[in-house]
Amino acid sequence: ASVKALDSKLKADTYDNNVKIKTFNDLAGFEWAKMQIEALATLGIIAGTSETTFSPGLNITRADFICLLVRTLKFTADIDKNFDDVVESDHFYKEVGIAKELGITLGCGNNQFKPRENISRQDMMVLIARALKTAGKELDESDIDLSMFKDSDEIADYALSAVKQLVDNELIVGSNG
């Protein structure tokens, strides 16, 4: 059961089964993702850009996506080494190290990860497919025809198998063709 409670400043908080639902003030226009954002924030998997904002229109970095993936699937590993461009003081050091150790990410070559660069959708799909395999939920290899997507010719060869797997299993549906 959901309950709304007002604090002394008349700020409303929503509780679902006695758990305070974390929400943000800037999710208007992103209703399609609001429930998922709030669920991940409530579970502590994601944080906003401030206590009250999420900035849903911003791109996500490679490191932040790895953090979401590792936290969501609750991966752990002993980290012997990390990428040369990831240092212990980075907030993402542990998650990137776990993903490297488990073979979820191979980096960008020359032991670089480029953690602060924005991640592409196809790279997200490659990481998701590898993470699911690591979690024991390997998707069947698919030979689905991707021509229903106008931009399917832009998919890099290294990402093609992962994209097909995620589309075929309806984890990815695309947007406006």
N, C-alpha and C positions, 0 to 999 in steps of 0.2 A: 504494500500500500504506500502511495506517495502522500507526503504531508508537507505543507509549506509552513515555515515558522518565521516570525518577524523578530529581529533583535531590537535593542533599545533605540536604534537610529532608523527603524522601520525598513531595514534591508531584509529582503526575503531570502531564505535559504530553503531548498527543497531536500527532503529526506525520503529515501526509498528503503523500506525495511530497516529503519534506524541508521542508515548510512547517509552522511551528508554528501549530496551530489555536487561536485565541483563544476561550476559553470563560468562563463566569461561574458563580458558585456558587448563584444564585437562579433557575434556570430550571425547577425542579421545578414541575409543574402546567402548564407551557407547552411540553411535549414536541412539540406540533404545530408550534411555531415555532422550536425549538432549532436545527435544522440551518441554517435561514435566518439566524437571529441570529448564529450562529457564523461562517457564511460571510461575511456582511457585515462583521462585526468583524475577521475575519482579513484581509479586503481593505482595511481602514481606512476603510470607508464610514460605519460607525457606531462609537460608543464607548459604554461603559457609564456608569453613574452613579458608578462608582468602578473601581478596577483589577480588583476581583473581583465586582462586582455590576452587573446590567443594569437591574433594576427593571422587568421586563416587564409588570407590571400597570398602570404609570403611563400616563396619556394623553400624547400627543405634541403639541408646540406647532407652530404654523404654520411658524415658522422652522426648527425641527429637521426637519420633513417636507421642506421645500424643500431643505435640505442633503442629505438622503438622495437625493432625486430628482436633483439636479444632479450629485452625486458618482457615483451609479450610472450615469447616462447620459454621464458625463464631458463635460458641457457647459462651454464656456468662452466668454467675451465680454469686451470692453472695457466697463468700467462708467463711464459718464459721470456718472450720478446715481443716487440710490437713493431709497427712501421716506423721508419726513420723520421717521418713528419708528424708523429703522434708522441707527445711527451707526457710523463706522469702527471703533470699539473693540469692537463686537459680534462674537462669534465666528462669526456667520452673515452678516456684512456682504457678503462676496464672493459667496456662493451666492445670497442673496436678490437682490443686484444683477444677477447673471447671469440669474436667472429673470425679473426685471423687464425687462432689456434684450432677452431673447429672446421676450418676450410670453407666457411660461408663467404668470406671475402678473400680475394687473391690480391687486392690492391690494384694499382695502376701501372705497375712495372717499376723496376729499380728500388724495390722495397718502399715505395711511396703509396700513400692512401688518398691524398688530397682531401682531407676531412672537411675543409671549409668550403669546398666547391659544391654548387647545387648538384643534386642527383637527377638523372633522367628517369623517365618512367620505365624505359626498357632495362636500365640498371637495377631499378627497384624490383622488377619482375625476376631478374636473374638471381638477386639476393633472396627473394622470397622462395623461389623454387629450391635453391640450395638449403635454405633454412628449414623448409618443410621436409626435405630429404633427411637432414640431420636429426630432425625431431621424429623420424620414423613414419612420416606421412608423405612418402614419395608419390608424386602424381604420375599417372601413366604417360608414357611418351605418346604424343599425339601428332597426327599429320593433318590437323584441321586446316581448312582453307581460310586464310585471313583476308581474302580479297573484299570482305564486307567492310573493311576499314580502308578509307580513302588513302591513308598514309602508310599502309602496310609495306610499301616498297622502301620505307625509311628505316625499317627494323634491321639492325646490324646482324650479321651472320651469327655472332657469338650469343645473341639474345633470342634468336628465333625459336629454339626449342623451349625455352622458359616461357616465352610469350604464348606459344601454342598450348602449352600445358595449362597455364592459368586461364586462358580464354576458354579452352575446351572444358575445364572444370568450373566455369562460370565464376571464378574469383575476380576476373577482370571483364568488364563489359564494354569499355570504350565510352566515347562521348561524341555525340553528333556525327556518327559514322567515322 
